[in-house]
């Protein structure tokens, strides 16, 4: 008698069909429509729009600001996740709840709050201004806004992994004479590194398309602090739909390449951890 295939869950065909339909309506069809609409442009027109000096400057500002914000969240998100997981202190639940605050509030509210605090007349802005540090209405303000909205992605991605770490392995490393730093580098970090990469990628992808919180704390000057989503909005307000679609497709391509590279890095990190 032939053995039944027990690898598949019951109702796999129906579940797969519903999943593909749901993803098609929400993701595949809208993105395909954007690509198809931009296909009305000739290659010469497309590259003329995308390679414009203003567009390239906006991409440079968006990519660099998002990278630095995600990199900062990479380190400080790990520290915060470690503190919330391994230590008990007064107000821990309140701090843990505040991590999810950027998920709950509108991004425009976050932008207004950050602009109020870091503007030259704000509480922190006035204090930092005494040392010549300008945050509000500058490129640094863009990074601050992207750090704010990207931090929860890193913390919530790493936190469950740290909770599931086997403390007996750490104790075994300590019994062999390893100090905390060596234990962290050789035992703990390889286990949480793939999750850190995932959090970094999610924070980067989220920040790359951020609009609401950035426009309130940035000066939004072309060639200086104008991000790509804002440039797309300006194109749409000028009824330049072809230009907006071309920039949107370019941004979609950059995000896809980024996520592909991160997935390859995650696979490499997992193989490295097994070794």
C-alpha positions in Angstrom: 0.0 0.0 0.0 1.2 3.5 -0.8 1.9 5.6 2.2 -0.2 8.8 2.5 1.7 12.1 2.2 1.5 13.6 5.7 3.8 16.5 4.9 0.9 18.7 3.8 -1.7 20.1 6.2 -5.3 19.3 5.4 -6.9 21.9 3.1 -3.5 22.9 1.7 -4.9 23.6 -1.7 -7.7 25.9 -0.4 -5.3 27.7 2.0 -2.8 28.3 -0.7 -5.4 29.6 -3.1 -6.8 32.0 -0.4 -3.3 33.2 0.4 -2.4 33.8 -3.2 -5.7 35.6 -3.9 -5.3 37.8 -0.8 -1.7 38.7 -1.6 -2.6 39.4 -5.2 -5.3 41.9 -4.4 -3.3 43.7 -1.8 0.3 43.5 -3.1 0.9 41.9 -6.5 -1.9 43.7 -8.5 -1.2 47.2 -7.2 2.5 46.9 -7.7 2.1 45.4 -11.1 -0.3 48.2 -12.1 2.5 50.7 -11.1 5.0 48.9 -13.2 2.6 48.6 -16.2 1.7 52.3 -16.0 5.4 53.3 -16.0 5.9 51.0 -19.1 4.1 53.7 -21.1 7.4 55.6 -20.9 10.1 54.8 -23.4 13.5 53.8 -21.9 14.9 57.1 -22.8 12.1 59.0 -21.0 12.3 56.7 -18.0 16.0 57.1 -17.4 15.7 60.9 -18.2 13.3 61.1 -15.2 15.1 58.8 -12.9 18.6 60.1 -13.6 17.6 63.7 -13.1 19.9 65.5 -10.6 17.1 66.3 -8.2 15.8 62.7 -8.2 19.3 61.4 -7.6 19.8 63.8 -4.8 16.5 62.7 -3.2 17.6 59.1 -3.5 20.9 59.8 -1.9 19.3 61.6 1.0 16.6 58.9 1.5 19.0 56.0 1.3 21.8 57.5 3.5 19.4 58.7 6.2 17.5 55.4 6.3 20.8 53.5 6.5 22.2 55.5 9.4 18.8 55.3 11.2 18.6 51.6 10.8 22.2 51.1 11.8 21.7 53.1 15.0 18.5 51.0 15.7 20.6 47.9 15.0 22.8 48.6 18.1 20.4 50.4 20.4 17.5 48.1 19.6 19.7 45.2 20.7 20.5 46.9 24.0 16.9 47.8 24.7 15.7 44.3 23.9 18.4 42.8 26.1 17.5 45.1 29.0 13.8 44.4 28.7 14.4 40.6 28.6 17.2 40.1 31.1 16.6 42.7 33.8 13.8 43.5 36.2 13.3 47.1 37.3 10.6 49.5 38.2 8.6 50.8 35.2 9.7 47.9 32.9 6.1 47.3 31.7 5.7 51.0 31.0 8.9 51.1 29.0 7.9 48.0 27.1 4.6 49.6 26.2 6.3 52.7 25.0 8.3 50.7 22.4 5.1 50.0 20.5 4.0 53.7 20.6 5.3 54.5 17.0 3.0 51.7 15.8 0.0 53.2 17.4 0.2 57.0 16.7 0.0 58.6 13.2 3.3 59.4 11.7 2.3 63.0 11.3 1.7 63.3 15.0 5.2 61.8 15.6 6.7 64.4 13.1 4.9 67.3 14.8 6.1 66.1 18.3 9.7 65.7 17.1 9.7 69.0 15.4 8.3 70.7 18.5 11.0 69.1 20.7 14.0 69.5 18.3 13.2 72.8 16.6 15.6 75.7 17.4 13.0 77.0 20.0 12.2 73.5 21.3 13.3 72.0 24.7 16.1 69.8 23.3 16.7 71.9 20.2 17.5 75.0 22.3 19.8 73.0 24.5 21.7 71.4 21.7 21.9 74.7 19.8 24.2 76.0 22.5 26.7 73.3 21.4 26.2 74.1 17.7 24.2 70.9 17.1 21.1 71.5 14.9 18.6 68.7 14.7 15.3 70.4 13.6 14.8 71.2 9.9 18.0 69.5 8.8 19.3 66.1 7.6 19.8 65.1 11.2 16.1 65.6 11.8 15.3 63.1 9.1 17.5 60.5 10.8 15.9 61.2 14.2 12.4 60.7 12.7 13.4 57.4 11.0 15.0 56.2 14.2 11.7 56.9 16.0 9.6 54.9 13.6 12.1 52.1 13.0 13.1 51.2 16.6 10.1 48.9 17.4 10.9 46.7 14.4 14.4 45.8 15.8 13.3 45.5 19.4 10.3 43.3 18.7 12.2 41.1 16.3 15.2 40.5 18.6 13.3 40.3 21.9 11.6 36.9 21.5 14.9 35.4 20.3 16.7 36.6 23.4 13.9 35.2 25.6 14.3 31.7 24.0 18.1 31.6 24.5 19.1 28.6 26.7 20.8 30.1 29.8 22.4 26.8 30.5 24.7 27.3 27.4 25.8 30.6 28.9 26.4 29.0 32.2 28.4 26.3 30.5 30.5 28.9 28.8 31.1 30.7 32.1 32.1 27.5 33.8 34.8 27.1 31.1 36.3 30.4 32.0 34.6 32.7 29.5 33.7 36.2 30.7 30.4 37.9 29.7 31.9 39.6 26.6 33.4 36.4 25.2 30.2 34.5 26.0 28.1 37.2 24.2 30.4 37.2 21.2 30.8 33.5 20.8 27.5 32.1 22.1 24.8 34.7 22.2 25.4 37.0 19.2 25.5 34.2 16.6 22.1 33.1 17.8 20.5 36.5 17.6 22.3 37.9 14.5 19.8 36.6 11.9 17.0 38.2 13.9 19.0 41.5 14.1 19.4 41.4 10.3 15.7 40.9 10.0 15.0 43.9 12.3 17.5 46.0 10.4 15.9 45.1 7.1 12.4 45.9 8.4 13.5 49.2 9.9 15.3 50.1 6.6 12.3 49.2 4.4 9.9 51.1 6.7 12.1 54.1 6.8 12.7 54.2 3.0 9.0 54.8 2.4 8.4 57.1 5.4 6.7 60.4 4.6 4.5 61.8 7.4 7.0 62.1 10.2 9.9 63.4 8.1 8.2 66.3 6.4 7.5 68.1 9.7 11.1 67.9 11.0 12.9 68.4 7.7 13.3 71.6 5.8 12.3 69.7 2.6 14.6 71.7 0.5 15.5 70.2 -3.0 19.0 68.9 -3.2 19.4 69.3 0.6 16.7 67.5 2.6 14.1 66.4 0.1 13.3 62.7 0.4 12.0 60.5 -2.4 8.4 60.0 -1.1 8.0 63.8 -0.8 9.3 64.2 -4.4 6.7 61.7 -5.6 4.0 63.6 -3.8 5.1 66.8 -5.5 5.1 65.1 -8.9 1.5 64.0 -8.2 0.4 67.5 -7.2 1.8 68.7 -10.5 -0.2 66.0 -12.3 3.1 64.5 -13.5 1.8 60.9 -13.1 4.4 59.4 -15.4 7.2 61.0 -13.5 5.8 59.9 -10.2 5.3 56.3 -11.5 8.9 56.2 -12.8 10.3 57.3 -9.5 8.0 54.9 -7.7 9.2 52.0 -9.8 12.8 52.9 -9.1 12.1 53.0 -5.4 10.4 49.7 -5.6 13.4 48.2 -7.4 15.8 49.6 -4.7 13.7 48.1 -1.9 13.5 44.7 -3.7 17.3 44.6 -4.2 17.8 45.5 -0.5 15.5 42.9 0.8 17.0 40.3 -1.5 20.5 41.1 -0.2 19.3 40.9 3.4 17.7 37.5 2.8 21.0 36.3 1.4 22.8 37.6 4.4 20.3 35.9 6.7 20.9 32.6 5.0 24.7 33.1 5.3 24.3 34.0 9.0 22.2 30.9 9.7 24.9 28.7 8.0 27.6 30.5 9.9 25.8 29.9 13.2 25.5 26.2 12.5 29.2 26.0 11.8 
